[in-house]
Amino acid sequence: MSVIDEVLAANARYKETHDASLYSPSPRRHLAVLMCMDTRLLSAALGLDFGDAHFIRNAGGIATDDAIRSLLVSHYMLGTKEVMVINHTDCGLMKATEEEMHQIIETKAGRPPNMPVRFHAFKDVAKNVHEQLERLASHNWVRKELTLRGFVYDVTTGHLTEVPWECKRS
Ligand SMILES: [Zn+2]
């Protein structure tokens, strides 16, 4: 049995108790969280329950064009008012350079990519969070009514530390 088959079996049990009236497409606490896809980053560590927030996740917790697209939908269409950007210690994107990641994956794939890939590798996690906040703030649709704050999550201690950042949006 594959993991997907196990998930399907779990869903067959879950649907018996599902109550759609408990959930809304708009986050109950008007929060969006942009964070790494790392398995050690848990919504429970943030005190957030299902329905509380939008979680926009990718490798690294990077403010890519697509992450910004999702945040714009979250804010303008679904009413979120605050954004947390969370990167974490021991992130896989800190363990190789952009070039090394390309080489490793091209070797494993056995051929070069047929479309551009950028991994957004980084070395300094706090600096990386700062850069994501700057990138979000540089979009003229990310208005100042949308609070932006950045954090580093320590996967060893479970502690979240805010990255100082001054928002210069007009
Ligand atoms: Zn990560």
Residues whose N, C-alpha, C, O or C-beta is under 5 A from the ligand:
A	BS01	ZN	C36 D38 G60 C91 G92
